[in-house]
């Protein structure tokens, strides 16, 4: 017999996991399916979506580390503090970022357990519907839910004919995990993630060039901020 829930959330990102927890708090039997592991060392799915795993949170961790390095090289001197032979260990910096992400994604799983939200590993897709509710196929197993919340998020857009190997040509995931500071770095797109990652590697010593088709950076933001 198929598993049945009041609410099924497809996607465990910032919209999905919060919706699942809130539904459970309101007394609905709730499940959430997620298929992304984000290179988890154990191969387990990770909640939090792009923002927590390869976006907002890890970029802020690297921004903080790179700011400390930049201050040690250029900022402390104006306070009368001289720091000699400042060096950066990129692998340690990236490991710290990874540890922060692991801790926070684990925290979401803890919230699921606390509120009795069932985590269903796998890709969810609609398989039909009936009197009992919507039928959703999750990794080959049919789940029935009275209500379904679709919170599938998005993926980086890759350019046609330009293979992304996350070594020479990277998307945001690769640019968060360099094991050394690149000598030169081109960033296509002056949005939030592009500018954040460009700032990180510029502070650490890379020569960074930003390419943007629109007349202003951060086109979606207020002009005074951009």
VEXLUM-691811 format. One record per atom (N, C-alpha, C): residue in three letters; y, z, x. Coordinates in steps of 0.1 Angstrom, whole numbers, plus 2048, in hexadecimal, padded with zeros to 3 digits. Layout:
// residues N
ALAYZX...
//
This chain:
// residues 226
UNK7F4800808UNK800800800UNK80C800809UNK8167F8805UNK8237F780DUNK82A80480DUNK831807818UNK83A813818UNK84681080FUNK84A81A808UNK8558197FEUNK860823802UNK86C81E801UNK878826803UNK8838237F9UNK88C82C7F7UNK89782A7EFUNK8A18207F6UNK8A3822803UNK8AC81A80BUNK8A6816818UNK8A780981BUNK8A3804828UNK8AF7FD82EUNK8B280183AUNK8BD7FB842UNK8B77F284DUNK8BC7E684DUNK8B77DC857UNK8C27DC862UNK8BF7E286DUNK8C87E3878UNK8CC7F187BUNK8CB7F5888UNK8CD80388CUNK8DA804894UNK8E47FB892UNK8F07FC89AUNK8FA806893UNK907806897UNK910810892UNK911810883UNK91080487DUNK91180486EUNK903809868UNK8F880486DUNK8EB806868UNK8E7815869UNK8E881B875UNK8E2828876UNK8EB83286FUNK8F883086EUNK900839866UNK8FD838858UNK8FB82C853UNK8F882A845UNK8EA831841UNK8E182F84AUNK8D4835848UNK8D5845847UNK8DC84B851UNK8DD859851UNK8E485E844UNK8EF856840UNK8F785A834UNK8EE859827UNK8E684F827UNK8DD84D81BUNK8D385981AUNK8CE85D826UNK8C5868826UNK8CC875822UNK8D8877826UNK8DF883823UNK8E2883813UNK8E387880DUNK8E58777FFUNK8D88787F7UNK8CD87A7FEUNK8C087D7F7UNK8B78717F5UNK8BB8657FBUNK8B285A7F9UNK8A785A804UNK89B856801UNK89185480BUNK896847813UNK897848820UNK89E83D828UNK896839834UNK89682C837UNK890827843UNK89A81E849UNK89981C856UNK8A181285EUNK89980B867UNK89A7FD867UNK8927F5870UNK89B7F087BUNK8967F0887UNK89D7EB893UNK8937E589DUNK8977D98A3UNK88E7D28ABUNK8927D28BAUNK89F7D58BDUNK8A47D48CBUNK8A07E08D3UNK89B7DD8DFUNK8977E88E9UNK8A27EA8F4UNK8AA7DF8F6UNK8B47DF900UNK8AF7E490EUNK8A37DE911UNK89D7E091EUNK8997EF920UNK8967F6915UNK892804916UNK88680591FUNK88680E929UNK87B80F933UNK86D81192CUNK86D818920UNK86081A919UNK85D80F90FUNK86680690EUNK8647FB904UNK8677FF8F6UNK86D80B8F4UNK87080F8E6UNK87D8098E1UNK87E8088D3UNK88A8038CEUNK89580D8D0UNK8A18088D1UNK8AD8118D3UNK8B780F8C8UNK8BB81B8C2UNK8C581A8B8UNK8D381A8BEUNK8DD8178B6UNK8EB8168BBUNK8F08098BCUNK8E87FE8BCUNK8ED7F18BCUNK8F47ED8C9UNK8FC7E28C8UNK9037DD8D4UNK90D7E78D9UNK9147EE8D0UNK91F7F78D4UNK9198028DDUNK90F8088DAUNK90A8138E1UNK90280F8EEUNK8FA8048ECUNK8F18008F7UNK8F77F6901UNK8FF7EC8FDUNK9047E2906UNK9127DE903UNK91A7E88FDUNK9287E58F9UNK9317F08FCUNK9367F68F1UNK9418008F2UNK93E80B8FCUNK9338128FAUNK93081E901UNK92D81B910UNK924812914UNK922810922UNK92E80A929UNK936802922UNK9427FD929UNK94C80892BUNK94D812922UNK95681D925UNK951826930UNK944827932UNK93F82F93DUNK94282994AUNK94181B94BUNK944814957UNK953814959UNK95B81394FUNK96A814950UNK96E821956UNK96782C952UNK96B839957UNK96783A966UNK95B83596AUNK957836978UNK96082D981UNK96382197CUNK96C818984UNK97A81E985UNK97F82597BUNK98C82B97BUNK98C836986UNK98283E987UNK981848991UNK98284299FUNK97B8379A1UNK97A8309AEUNK98882A9B1UNK98E8249A7UNK99B81E9A9UNK9A68289ACUNK9A58349A6UNK9AF83F9A8UNK9AD8449B6UNK9A08459BBUNK99E84A9C8UNK9A48419D3UNK9A38349D0UNK9A882A9D9UNK9B78289D9UNK9BD8299CDUNK9CB8259CBUNK9D482F9C4UNK9CE8389BCUNK9D68409B3UNK9D984E9B9UNK9D08549C0UNK9D18629C5UNK9DC8639CFUNK9DF8589D7UNK9E98599E2UNK9F785D9DDUNK9FA8599D1UNKA0785C9CBUNKA0986B9C8UNK9FD8719C7UNK9FD8809C5UNK9FC8879D2UNK9FC8809DDUNK9FB8879EAUNK9ED8899EEUNK9E38839E7UNK9D58849EAUNK9D08789F1UNK9CA87A9FDUNK9C586EA04UNK9B686FA05UNK9AF865A01UNK9A1864A01UNK99C859A0AUNK99585DA15UNK991853A1EUNK98384EA1BUNK980841A1FUNK97383BA1FUNK96C83CA11UNK974838A07UNK96F8389F9UNK96582D9F7UNK9598309F2UNK94F8269F0UNK9498289E2UNK94381D9DDUNK93D81D9D0UNK92E81A9D1UNK9268219CAUNK91881E9C9UNK9168199BBUNK91580C9BAUNK9148059ACUNK9088099A5UNK8FD80A9ACUNK8F080E9A5UNK8F181C99FUNK8F78259A6UNK8F98339A0UNK902833994UNK90D82B995UNK91682A98AUNK91082497EUNK908819980UNK901813974UNK8F681D96FUNK8EF824978UNK8E582E973UNK8EC83896AUNK8F883D96EUNK8FF847966UNK902841958UNK906835958UNK90982E94BUNK8FC82D943UNK8F182A949UNK8E4829942UNK8E083693CUNK8E2841944UNK8DE84E93FUNK8E6853933UNK8F384F933UNK8FC852928UNK8F684B91BUNK8F383E91DUNK8EE837911UNK8E183C90CUNK8D8840915UNK8CB845912UNK8CD85290AUNK8D685B90FUNK8D8868908UNK8DD8668FAUNK8E685C8F8UNK8EC85A8EBUNK8E38538E1UNK8DB84A8E6UNK8D18438DDUNK8C784D8D9UNK8C38568E2UNK8B98608DFUNK8BF86A8D4UNK8CC86C8D5UNK8D28758CBUNK8D286F8BDUNK8D38628BCUNK8D285C8AFUNK8C485D8A9UNK8BA85B8B2UNK8AC85E8ADUNK8AA86C8A9UNK8B18758B0UNK8B08838ABUNK8B688589EUNK8C187E89BUNK8C787F88EUNK8BE879883UNK8B786E886UNK8AE86887DUNK8A3873879UNK89E879883UNK893883881UNK89888F879UNK8A589387CUNK8AA89E874UNK8AC89B866UNK8B188F863UNK8B388B855UNK8A888484EUNK89C883855UNK89087D850UNK89286E84DUNK899867855UNK89A859855UNK88E85385CUNK88684A856UNK87B84485DUNK880838865UNK87C838872UNK88082C87AUNK87482387BUNK877816877UNK86C80C877UNK86F802882UNK86880288DUNK86A7F9898UNK8667EB894UNK86F7E1896UNK86C7D3893UNK8777CC88CUNK8767BF88BUNK8807B6885UNK87D7B6876UNK8887B886EUNK8867B9860UNK88B7AC859UNK8837A6850UNK88779A848UNK88279B83AUNK88A796831UNK887797823UNK87A78F820UNK871794818UNK86478E815UNK86378B806UNK86C7907FEUNK86A78F7F0UNK87079B7E8UNK86D79B7DCUNK8727A67D4UNK86A7A77C7UNK86A7B37C1UNK8637B57B5UNK8687C17ADUNK8607C67A4UNK8657D179BUNK8687DE7A4UNK8607DF7AFUNK8627EC7B7UNK86D7EB7C0UNK8737DF7C3UNK87E7DE7CCUNK87C7D27D5UNK8847D27E0UNK8847C77EAUNK8787C97F3UNK8727BE7F6UNK8677BE800UNK86D7B980DUNK86B7C0818UNK8707BD825UNK8657BD82FUNK8637B3837UNK8597B2841UNK85F7B884EUNK8597C2853UNK85D7C985FUNK8517C8869UNK8527BF873UNK8487BD87DUNK83A7BB877UNK83A7B386CUNK82D7B0866UNK8287B985BUNK8307C4859UNK82C7CE84EUNK8377CD843UNK8327CC837UNK83B7CB82BUNK8407D9827UNK84D7DB826UNK8537E7821UNK85B7E4814UNK85A7ED80BUNK8617EB7FEUNK86C7F57FDUNK8787F17F9UNK8847F97F8UNK88C7F67EBUNK8918007E4UNK8997FD7D9UNK8A67F77DDUNK8AB7FB7E8UNK8B87F67EDUNK8B77F37FCUNK8BD7E8800UNK8BC7E380EUNK8CA7E1813UNK8CD7E881EUNK8DA7E6825UNK8D87DD831UNK8DF7D2832UNK8DE7C983DUNK8E97CC847UNK8E57D0853UNK8EF7D485DUNK8EA7CE86BUNK8E97C186BUNK8E27BB877UNK8EB7B8883UNK8F87BA882UNK9007B988DUNK9017AA893UNK9037A98A0UNK90679C8A5UNK90079B8B4UNK90078F8B9UNK8FC78D8C7UNK9077858CFUNK9077868DCUNK91077E8E4UNK90E76F8E2UNK9197688E1UNK9187598DFUNK9177538EDUNK90C74C8EFUNK90A7458FCUNK90E7368FBUNK913731905UNK919723905UNK90D719907UNK90E70E900UNK904704900UNK9036FE90FUNK8F66FD914UNK8F46F8921UNK8F770192CUNK8FB70D929UNK8FE717934UNK8F4723933UNK8E972293AUNK8DF72D939UNK8E473A93EUNK8E2745936UNK8E675293AUNK8DA759941UNK8DB75B94EUNK8D0762955UNK8D3771959UNK8E0775955UNK8E5782958UNK8E4785967UNK8E577B96FUNK8E777C97EUNK8F3774982UNK8F2767981UNK8FE75F984UNK90775D978UNK90175B96CUNK90875A960UNK904765956UNK90D76D952UNK90977994BUNK91077A93DUNK90A781934UNK911785928UNK91579492AUNK91979B91FUNK91E7A8921UNK9127B1926UNK9067AF923UNK8FB7B7927UNK8F97B6936UNK8FA7AA93CUNK8F87A994AUNK9047AF952UNK9107AD94DUNK91C7B2953UNK91D7C1953UNK9157C894BUNK9147D694BUNK90A7DC955UNK9037D395CUNK8F87D7964UNK8F77D1972UNK9027CC977UNK9027C7985UNK8FE7D298FUNK8F67CE999UNK8F27D79A3UNK8FB7D79AFUNK9057CE9AFUNK90F7CE9BAUNK91C7C89B4UNK9277CA9BBUNK9347C59B6UNK9357B69B9UNK9367AD9AFUNK93879F9B2UNK94479C9BAUNK9447929C3UNK95078F9CAUNK95A7889C1UNK95677F9B9UNK95E7799AFUNK9587799A1UNK96077B997UNK95A77C989UNK963775980UNK95E76B978UNK96576496EUNK96176A960UNK96A76D958UNK96777394AUNK96D769940UNK964763938UNK96875A92DUNK96A762920UNK97776491CUNK97A76B910UNK981778914UNK98E77990EUNK996785911UNK99678E905UNK98A790900UNK98879A8F5UNK9867A88FCUNK9827B28F3UNK9817BF8F8UNK9777C1903UNK96B7BB901UNK9607BD90BUNK9637B5917UNK9687A9916UNK96C7A1922UNK9767A892BUNK9807AE925UNK98B7B592CUNK9867C2932UNK97E7C992BUNK9787D6930UNK9707D393CUNK9667CA93BUNK95E7C7947UNK9657C1952UNK96F7B894FUNK9777B395AUNK97F7BE961UNK9837C895AUNK98B7D3960UNK9817DB969UNK9757DE964UNK96B7E596CUNK9697DF979UNK9667D297AUNK9627CC986UNK96E7C998FUNK97A7C7989UNK9867C5991UNK9897D2998UNK9887DE991UNK98B7EB998UNK9817ED9A3UNK9757E89A2UNK96B7EA9ACUNK96C7E09B8UNK9757D69B7UNK9777CD9C2UNK9757BF9C0UNK9717BB9B4UNK96E7AD9B1UNK97B7A59AEUNK97B7989B2UNK9867909AEUNK98378A9A0UNK98B78E996UNK98878B988UNK991781982UNK98C77797CUNK99476D975UNK99076D966UNK99A76E95DUNK99876F94FUNK99B761949UNK99275B941UNK99474E93AUNK99575192BUNK9A074D925UNK9A274F917UNK9A9742911UNK9A373D906UNK9A97318FFUNK9B57348F7UNK9B67408F2UNK9C17448E9UNK9CD7488F2UNK9D97478ECUNK9E574A8F4UNK9E77588F8UNK9E07628F1UNK9E17708F4UNK9D37768F7UNK9D37808FFUNK9C7789900UNK9C67918F4UNK9BA7968F2UNK9B779F8E6UNK9BD79A8DAUNK9B978E8D6UNK9C07878CBUNK9BF78F8BEUNK9B57978BCUNK9B379E8AFUNK9BB7AB8AFUNK9C17AF8BAUNK9C97BB8BBUNK9D87B98B9UNK9DF7C38B7UNK9EE7C28B5UNK9F47BC8C2UNK9FD7B48C1UNKA037AD8CCUNKA097B68D6UNKA0E7C28D2UNKA147CB8DBUNKA097D28E4UNK9FD7D48DEUNK9F27D98E5UNK9EC7CF8EFUNK9EB7C28EAUNK9E57B88F2UNK9EE7B58FE
//
